[in-house]
Amino acid sequence: MGKDDESGGFISEMLRDKELKEAFIAKLRAETTRAEFQAKTEEQVARSNLAQADIAEVMMRNAHREEAELLSTNKFHRVYVFGTEVTADSVGRCVDQLTKWSRLEPSCNMEIVLNSPGGGVIAGMAMYDYIIYLRSLGHNITTVALGHAASMAGILLQAGTTRVIGRESWLLIHEISFAAIGKIGEIEDTTEWVKRIQKRVLDVFSARSKLTPKQIEKRWKRKDWWLSSDDCLKLGLVDKVRGV
């Protein structure tokens, strides 16, 4: 073999070694890149899993908080706050809620909180009758005067199985008020009807109190009769004072 052949072979060998080295380096780089990519992917997956776990925990906490708030509401505890004038609409809303509670849970306890200036006698007596009806179904209904139970609201207070008044709350009792228009005969007829309603109201107040209808009539004659919580308890117009 000549020198040229030896030189060519040496060069070829060197080139092959270089190619092998480059191929080996490229392979190492590829494997390193793949490993780095896999590591980054695994890190991203881990971070994503942690983020999802955090989100799930937040959602669970929110759900628990919403459930706790729901369980703390008056509706869940079957407490109805009647804090407006006694009208057909306000009575209708109250009766609807009491009916739902009664049907969902027969014989459950209910509480009606009254902070009302009173209002319509006819609408109010409809609610009074409905509370008495619910009691006949086995419901224990507590009526509570907070702030003031005036006029018709004071009558509604008497409908409860247990009648309660707040320590600094007031009860107002007075004669039935009614508007009458028309001919004299029509006004007289209305007046007679109102007198009959008033007699029934006197019976409501006297039925569980220490007062007779005549005693009540004498005290409310042509005036507003305001009673404190102490007065109510003393006269038997409530069964207990809340906060004492």
C-alpha positions as CSV (number, residue, x, y, z in Angstrom):
1,M,0.0,0.0,0.0
2,G,1.3,3.4,-0.9
3,K,1.6,6.5,1.2
4,D,-1.4,8.0,-0.5
5,D,-3.6,5.0,0.3
6,E,-2.4,5.0,3.9
7,S,-3.1,8.8,4.2
8,G,-6.6,8.4,2.6
9,G,-7.4,5.6,5.0
10,F,-6.3,7.5,8.0
11,I,-8.4,10.5,6.9
12,S,-11.4,8.3,6.3
13,E,-11.0,6.7,9.7
14,M,-10.8,10.2,11.3
15,L,-14.0,11.3,9.4
16,R,-15.8,8.2,10.6
17,D,-14.7,8.8,14.2
18,K,-15.9,12.4,13.9
19,E,-19.2,11.4,12.5
20,L,-19.6,8.8,15.2
21,K,-18.7,11.4,17.8
22,E,-21.1,13.9,16.3
23,A,-23.8,11.2,16.1
24,F,-23.1,10.3,19.7
25,I,-23.2,13.9,20.8
26,A,-26.5,14.5,18.9
27,K,-28.0,11.4,20.5
28,L,-26.9,12.6,23.9
29,R,-28.4,16.0,23.2
30,A,-31.6,14.4,21.9
31,E,-31.9,12.2,25.0
32,T,-31.1,15.2,27.2
33,T,-33.7,17.3,25.4
34,R,-36.2,14.5,25.7
35,A,-35.5,14.0,29.4
36,E,-35.7,17.7,30.0
37,F,-39.0,17.9,28.1
38,Q,-40.3,14.9,30.0
39,A,-39.2,16.5,33.3
40,K,-40.8,19.8,32.4
41,T,-44.0,18.0,31.3
42,E,-44.1,16.0,34.5
43,E,-43.5,19.3,36.5
44,Q,-46.3,21.0,34.5
45,V,-48.7,18.0,35.2
46,A,-47.8,18.1,38.9
47,R,-48.4,21.9,39.0
48,S,-51.7,21.4,37.1
49,N,-52.7,18.7,39.6
50,L,-51.9,20.9,42.5
51,A,-53.8,23.8,40.9
52,Q,-56.8,21.6,40.3
53,A,-56.6,20.3,43.9
54,D,-56.5,23.9,45.2
55,I,-59.5,24.8,43.1
56,A,-61.4,21.7,44.3
57,E,-60.6,22.6,47.9
58,V,-61.8,26.2,47.4
59,M,-65.0,24.9,45.7
60,M,-65.6,22.5,48.6
61,R,-65.0,25.3,51.1
62,N,-67.5,27.5,49.3
63,A,-70.0,24.7,49.1
64,H,-69.6,24.1,52.9
65,R,-70.0,27.8,53.6
66,E,-73.1,28.1,51.4
67,E,-74.6,25.0,53.1
68,A,-73.8,26.5,56.5
69,E,-75.4,29.8,55.5
70,L,-78.4,28.0,54.2
71,L,-78.7,26.0,57.4
72,S,-78.5,29.2,59.4
73,T,-81.4,31.0,57.6
74,N,-84.8,31.7,59.2
75,K,-86.4,29.6,56.4
76,F,-84.4,26.5,57.4
77,H,-85.3,27.0,61.0
78,R,-89.0,27.7,60.1
79,V,-89.0,31.2,61.4
80,Y,-91.2,33.7,59.5
81,V,-90.5,37.4,60.1
82,F,-93.7,39.4,59.6
83,G,-92.3,42.9,59.6
84,T,-94.9,44.8,57.5
85,E,-98.5,46.0,57.5
86,V,-101.2,43.3,57.7
87,T,-102.6,43.2,54.2
88,A,-104.0,40.5,51.8
89,D,-100.6,40.3,50.1
90,S,-98.5,40.1,53.3
91,V,-100.8,37.5,54.8
92,G,-100.8,35.5,51.6
93,R,-97.0,35.4,51.6
94,C,-96.9,34.2,55.2
95,V,-99.6,31.6,54.7
96,D,-97.8,30.2,51.6
97,Q,-94.6,29.7,53.6
98,L,-96.3,28.2,56.6
99,T,-98.2,25.8,54.2
100,K,-94.9,24.7,52.6
101,W,-93.4,24.0,56.0
102,S,-96.5,22.1,57.1
103,R,-96.6,19.9,54.0
104,L,-92.8,19.2,54.0
105,E,-92.7,18.4,57.7
106,P,-96.0,17.6,59.3
107,S,-96.2,18.6,63.0
108,C,-93.0,20.7,62.8
109,N,-92.4,23.7,65.1
110,M,-92.8,27.1,63.6
111,E,-92.2,30.6,64.7
112,I,-93.8,33.8,63.5
113,V,-92.0,37.1,64.5
114,L,-94.3,40.1,64.5
115,N,-93.0,43.6,64.2
116,S,-96.0,45.2,62.6
117,P,-98.2,48.3,62.8
118,G,-101.3,46.2,62.2
119,G,-103.6,46.6,59.3
120,G,-106.6,45.0,57.7
121,V,-109.0,43.1,60.0
122,I,-110.4,40.7,57.4
123,A,-106.9,39.7,56.1
124,G,-105.6,39.5,59.7
125,M,-108.4,37.3,60.9
126,A,-107.9,35.0,57.9
127,M,-104.3,34.5,59.1
128,Y,-105.4,34.1,62.7
129,D,-107.7,31.3,61.6
130,Y,-105.0,29.6,59.6
131,I,-102.6,29.6,62.5
132,I,-105.2,28.0,64.7
133,Y,-105.8,25.5,61.9
134,L,-102.1,24.6,61.8
135,R,-102.1,24.1,65.5
136,S,-105.0,21.6,65.1
137,L,-102.7,19.7,62.7
138,G,-100.2,19.2,65.5
139,H,-97.9,22.2,64.8
140,N,-96.4,24.0,67.8
141,I,-96.4,27.6,66.7
142,T,-94.6,30.3,68.7
143,T,-95.7,33.9,68.0
144,V,-93.2,36.6,69.0
145,A,-93.7,40.3,69.3
146,L,-90.4,42.2,68.6
147,G,-90.5,45.9,68.4
148,H,-94.2,46.3,68.4
149,A,-97.3,44.2,67.7
150,A,-99.9,46.8,67.1
151,S,-103.6,46.5,66.5
152,M,-104.2,43.5,64.2
153,A,-100.7,42.3,64.9
154,G,-101.5,42.1,68.6
155,I,-104.5,39.9,67.7
156,L,-102.2,37.6,65.7
157,L,-99.9,37.4,68.7
158,Q,-102.7,35.6,70.5
159,A,-102.9,32.9,67.9
160,G,-99.7,31.2,68.9
161,T,-99.3,28.0,70.9
162,T,-96.8,30.0,72.9
163,R,-97.0,33.8,73.0
164,V,-93.7,35.7,73.5
165,I,-92.8,39.3,73.6
166,G,-89.3,41.0,73.6
167,R,-88.2,42.7,76.8
168,E,-88.4,46.2,75.2
169,S,-91.3,45.5,72.8
170,W,-94.8,46.8,73.0
171,L,-98.3,45.6,72.4
172,L,-101.1,48.0,71.2
173,I,-104.7,47.2,71.7
174,H,-107.5,49.4,70.5
175,E,-111.0,49.3,69.1
176,I,-111.6,48.0,65.7
177,S,-111.3,50.7,63.0
178,F,-113.3,50.4,59.8
179,A,-114.1,52.7,56.9
180,A,-117.7,52.8,55.8
181,I,-119.2,54.7,52.9
182,G,-122.6,54.6,51.2
183,K,-126.2,55.2,52.2
184,I,-127.1,55.5,55.9
185,G,-128.6,52.1,56.0
186,E,-125.5,50.6,54.4
187,I,-123.3,52.4,57.0
188,E,-125.5,51.2,59.8
189,D,-125.3,47.6,58.5
190,T,-121.5,47.9,58.3
191,T,-121.3,49.3,61.8
192,E,-123.3,46.4,63.2
193,W,-121.0,44.0,61.4
194,V,-117.9,45.7,62.8
195,K,-119.4,45.6,66.3
196,R,-119.8,41.8,65.9
197,I,-116.1,41.5,64.8
198,Q,-115.1,43.6,67.7
199,K,-116.9,41.3,70.1
200,R,-115.0,38.3,68.6
201,V,-111.7,40.2,69.1
202,L,-112.6,40.9,72.7
203,D,-113.1,37.2,73.1
204,V,-109.7,36.5,71.5
205,F,-107.9,38.8,74.0
206,S,-109.8,37.6,77.0
207,A,-109.7,33.9,76.3
208,R,-106.1,33.4,77.6
209,S,-105.6,36.5,79.6
210,K,-106.7,37.6,83.1
211,L,-109.0,40.2,81.7
212,T,-112.7,39.9,80.9
213,P,-114.1,41.4,77.7
214,K,-115.7,44.2,79.6
215,Q,-112.4,45.1,81.3
216,I,-110.6,45.2,77.9
217,E,-113.4,47.2,76.4
218,K,-113.2,49.7,79.2
219,R,-109.5,50.2,78.8
220,W,-109.4,50.6,75.1
221,K,-112.6,52.8,74.8
222,R,-111.8,55.6,72.3
223,K,-108.0,55.4,72.9
224,D,-104.9,53.4,72.1
225,W,-103.8,51.1,74.9
226,W,-100.1,50.5,74.9
227,L,-98.8,47.7,77.0
228,S,-95.1,47.0,77.9
229,S,-93.7,43.5,78.1
230,D,-94.2,43.5,81.9
231,D,-97.9,44.6,81.5
232,C,-98.5,41.8,78.9
233,L,-97.0,39.2,81.2
234,K,-98.8,40.4,84.2
235,L,-102.2,40.5,82.5
236,G,-101.7,37.1,80.7
237,L,-101.5,38.5,77.2
238,V,-98.3,36.7,76.6
239,D,-96.8,33.5,78.1
240,K,-93.2,34.7,78.4
241,V,-90.8,37.6,77.9
242,R,-87.8,37.0,75.7
243,G,-84.6,38.1,77.2
244,V,-85.6,37.7,80.8
